[in-house]
Amino acid sequence: MKQLTKGFLIGTASTLAAIVSGAVAFHKTVIKPVEEEEVKFDENRRAATRKNRSAHQF
């Protein structure tokens, strides 16, 4: 019975570690680049708005 419990705990810990590492890898490869691209677009949009407003000063 002792080995069954030990095996169950090790298996549970391994499964949780695999799920967490998969989530971290997904975040780094998919979500983070999209967020960085959105920030870049926002900065470019703000810069374009500033240039547009300063070009049309009367």
C-alpha positions in Angstrom: 0.0 0.0 0.0 2.9 2.3 0.7 4.3 2.0 -2.8 0.8 2.6 -4.3 0.5 5.9 -2.4 4.1 6.9 -3.3 3.5 6.1 -7.0 0.2 8.0 -7.0 1.9 11.1 -5.5 4.8 10.9 -7.9 2.5 10.5 -10.9 0.3 13.4 -9.8 3.3 15.7 -9.3 4.7 14.7 -12.7 1.3 15.3 -14.4 1.0 18.7 -12.8 4.6 19.6 -13.8 3.9 18.6 -17.4 0.7 20.7 -17.5 2.5 23.8 -16.0 5.4 23.5 -18.3 3.1 23.2 -21.3 1.2 26.3 -20.3 4.4 28.3 -19.8 5.7 27.2 -23.2 2.4 28.1 -24.9 2.5 31.5 -23.3 6.1 32.2 -24.4 5.6 31.0 -28.0 2.0 32.2 -28.7 0.7 34.8 -26.3 3.8 36.9 -25.6 4.7 37.6 -29.2 1.1 38.7 -29.9 1.2 41.1 -26.9 4.5 42.5 -28.0 3.1 43.1 -31.5 0.1 44.9 -30.0 2.3 47.2 -28.0 4.4 48.0 -31.0 1.3 48.8 -33.1 0.0 51.1 -30.2 3.3 52.9 -30.1 3.3 53.4 -33.9 -0.3 54.6 -33.8 0.5 57.1 -31.1 3.5 58.4 -33.0 1.5 58.7 -36.2 -1.2 60.6 -34.4 1.3 63.0 -32.9 2.9 63.6 -36.4 -0.5 64.1 -38.0 -1.5 66.7 -35.4 1.7 68.6 -35.5 1.7 68.7 -39.3 -1.8 70.3 -39.3 -1.0 73.1 -36.9 -2.3 76.5 -38.1 
